[in-house]
């Protein structure tokens, strides 16, 4: 599903080229749940932007469903983003004056889906993430964990091939983090392809597969044969927060 070949990304810093990514080769198969973990400045946000078709590499190729998207125009990349990728961000990115159901339904407006159909689909997804009783609440009336679940529902509204989550628990407390990661576990069990980017080793351990990025280079950590139980994870998360 996702395949990158020797991705290099350069930026100019004080007039000098700097390589943020140094030959990233990655293969994510359909239905995999992979976590890419690394500290600030490691290159993970740059990699996320390329995987999400928000940016293009300086060198190398990026294949999504067998199509080399690294050569597409900005307009073509926008079309791929809309059809193929669902985004979940650390800051939720919800519109404050829209209700939960309106935020989730928003991407369907650009597709020309009639209002009743898009609201019905949004309600079904909010119910799926445990927020069927919060349909008419504004983001400011929801907790951080609830806002992130709204954001996940919005990311799923167009049934994307890949769910790309960039630090989805970065603004959450331990309990809300566990709730969001449990939802990610459920989506993975349903067959969703998920790429989660995080700086937190404990969050990364929830994934089926872990990779580490440092100084722009990616290495495989190994397959995780058993995901920690919710109770074990929450206990460890709470103890590590003090």
Number of C-alpha atoms within 10 A of each C-alpha: 16 17 20 20 15 17 23 21 24 15 13 9 9 7 7 9 11 13 17 21 26 19 18 20 17 17 11 18 14 15 17 19 25 24 26 26 26 23 15 12 13 20 21 27 17 19 26 19 15 19 25 22 25 14 16 25 21 14 16 17 21 25 17 20 14 10 14 13 19 22 15 14 11 13 9 13 19 14 13 17 18 19 15 17 21 24 21 25 20 16 17 21 14 21 14 12 12 15 20 31 27 21 23 27 25 18 18 20 11 8 12 9 13 10 13 10 12 22 19 13 19 27 22 17 23 25 15 13 17 14 20 16 10 19 18 13 16 19 23 13 14 14 12 19 22 21 21 28 26 30 25 27 29 27 23 22 20 18 15 19 19 28 25 25 23 22 19 26 26 15 16 18 14 19 15 19 22 21 20 20 20 15 17 21 18 13 16 18 13 10 12 21 23 26 22 24 26 25 20 16 15 15 22 22 19 25 27 19 20 22 19 23 23 18 16 22 18 23 14 12 14 11 13 14 9 10 12 14 11 14 10 9 21 18 13 13 18 12 10 10 8 5
